[in-house]
Amino acid sequence: MRLYEMVLLPVLWSLALYGWSRRPSAPRSARILAAVWTCWALGVTVGTADVRRIVDRFVGVDSVTNLFVHLLSLAGTAGIVEFVREMTGRAHGRVSRGNAAGLLLASAALTTAFAVMPRPDGDVALLTYSQDTAAGYTYWAMLTGYLALGLAAAARICWVHGRSVPRGPVRTSLWLMRAATVLGATYLAHRFAYLTVRYAHGSFPLPTSVAVTTQTLLALTLLFVALAVVWPAFAEHQQKRADVRKARGIAPLWRLLQSATPEVALALPAELRRSNPRLRLYRLVIEIRDSALAVEPHLDAGHPAAAEAALRTAGFEGPVPAHVVEAVLVRYAVAARLAGHEGVLGGRPEVHDAVDLEAETRWFEQVAVVLDRPAVVRAAELLNAGRDSAPGAADDPGGGAVPVPPHGTVAPGPRVSRDRPSSP
């Protein structure tokens, strides 16, 4: 088995088997892609030396495996064109008539040329044996020409459509496909140049470097195509993992707030929770916001300064970050609501400005990670202890309570924006 076969076969068969395993729920583009991987995987497999000998002996036609491999290559190329059309919205769920007709004509012409061209047994390369004849040169030129047309069609769609695609996985995929088309064009030019020179000079030998270069360019082309079509799915998988991690990160804050405001929680089916972590994350963010607004009346404009003083009393050293103060205020407000204290209406003049879902989630993660720190827990307890003794607590250093401002000013809530995230 040659090196490029050892590199390509595991990749191609893995992609083919994965594509067919998810066929019932897969979109049309994924089904097309599974067929493409299968064609190429079968082509590379049948083209290996041991399999080639077995197939030739079974069929009884010398070098017939070469025809099978090349017909599979034509089908795979047509499939790639259909895949690119589907991904860029040009297919509208239908196969291109021109693409289908071109595949049928090229397959028929290739089969006819193969039938009349001289063919060696399977141990001799068909390329080096047949290209000195007109039929052999026609066969290889037709194969190379069809692959070039398919490559040009896919490249045109990728280059034109890629100009209007915003940054993201799809744009990266199109750039990788562009690189694949450049490599593929180099491979085809290299192959056609060799064919032409060989046909013109008859006995021109086949240098080892030509075969190595051809195999390397072919392997790189297929690998870049594989990377281009796999990249969006990989990016989607990574996004789901990131959403799961973020949801777990803000879950402690959600649980704390829900203990005081259980009525805010929305029902989410288990299937959606498992299959759509983005929706779950968005739901948690919304419910944290709504719960924060529900406990907001238990805070007023002086509480942030009181929370910072409580943190100092609890042993917090160094500058006090805003999210640590916020964690103390959340604990304090939740405890006040659970204790049945009556709040006052209002709003804090300064709130955390949530630009989008990602920024809001980062803020909630920062608050959630410090909720259970001893200094935060102790500071919230000191604020609660000083709730009723606020006017005279400053003169009672032995009491351990921290004065809190009297109700009646503005009443801020946990530091969140009043607006919903801009995108789910």
Buried (B, 14 or more C-beta within 10 A) or exposed (E): EBEBBEBBBEBBBEBBEBBBEEEEEBEEBBBBBBBBBBBBBBBBBBBBEEBBBBBBEEEEBBBBBBBBBBBBBBBBBBBBBBBBBBBBEEBEEEBBEEBEEBBEEBBEBBEBBBEEBEBBEBEEBBBBBBBBBEBBBBBBBBBBEBBBBBBBBBBEBBEEBBEEBEEEBBBBBBBBBBBBBBBBBBBBEBBBEBBBEBBEEEEBEEEEEBBEBBBBBBBBBBBBBBBBBBBBBEBEEEEBEBBBEBBBBBBBBBEBBBEBBEEBBEEBEEEEEEEBBBBBBBBBBBBBBBBBBBBBBBBBBBBBEBBBBBBEBBEBEEEBEBBBBBBBBBBBBBBBBEEEBEBBEBBBEEBBEBEEBBBBBBBBBBBBBBBEBEBBBBBBBBBBBBBEBBEEBEEEEEEBBBBBBEBEBBBBBBBBBEEBBEEE
